[in-house]
Amino acid sequence: MKKRQQETDFSLLELDPASVVDDTLLSDPNWAYDIVMSGELRETCPECAGHRLQLVAQQKGVTRTCLFCDQCNRWFDACHADGRSALAQI
């Protein structure tokens, strides 16, 4: 897991997909198409040259609210300076 600093009050923490998505969903090669996105955010993927991240709420197959890049399939948490998840409050 890597911490990523952006131009906001949050830092992005890259998450292991296995800690976010259950094994049943990950076993499907098209699993990303089954995720319901809640909306595009101002935060951008640090790997995809400014591609905006999507908010994904906890749902069937997704164990926690997090940010998702639908271009590179990476998952992130947005953390306060003290390390607390900003998304845990959603």
RARA-V862097 format. One record per pair of residues at least 12 apart in sequence whose C-alpha atoms are under 10 Angstrom apart, sorted by the first residue. I is the first residue (numbers start at 1). J is the second residue. Records with the same first field share a line. If there is no record, write none. Layout:
I->J  J
//
This chain:
1->13  14  15  16  76
2->14  15  16  76
3->15  76  77  78  79
4->45  46  76  77  78  79
5->46  78  79
6->43  44  45  46  78
7->43  44
8->42  43  78  80
9->78  79  80  81
10->43  77  78  79  80  81  82  83  84  85  86
11->43  76  77  78  79  80  81  83  85  86
12->43  44  45  46  67  75  76  77  78  79  80  85
13->67  75  76  77  78  79  83  85
14->45  46  67  68  74  75  76  77  78
15->66  67  68  74  75  76  77
16->74  75  76
17->62  68  73  74  75  76
18->62  63  75
19->62  63  64  75
20->58  61  62  63  64  65  66  75  76
21->35  58  59  60  61  62  63  64  75
22->60  61  62  63
23->61  62
24->61
25->60  61  62
26->61
31->61  73
32->68  69  70  71  73
33->70
34->60  61
35->56  57  58  59  60  61  62  68  70
36->54  55  56  57  58  59  60  62
37->53  54  55  56  57  67  68  70
38->54  55  56  57  67
39->52  53  54  55  56  57  67
40->52  53  54  55  56  67  68  69
41->53  54  55  67
42->54
43->55  67  78
44->67  68  69
45->67  68  69  70  71  72  74  75  76
46->69  74
47->69  71  72  74
48->69  70  71  72  74
51->69  70  71  72
52->67  68  69  70  71
53->66  67  68  69  70  71  74  75  76
54->66  67  68  69  70  75  76
55->67  68  69  75  76  77  87
56->68  69  75
57->87  90
58->90
64->77  87  88  90
65->77  85  86  87  88  89  90
66->78  85  86  87  88  90
67->87
//
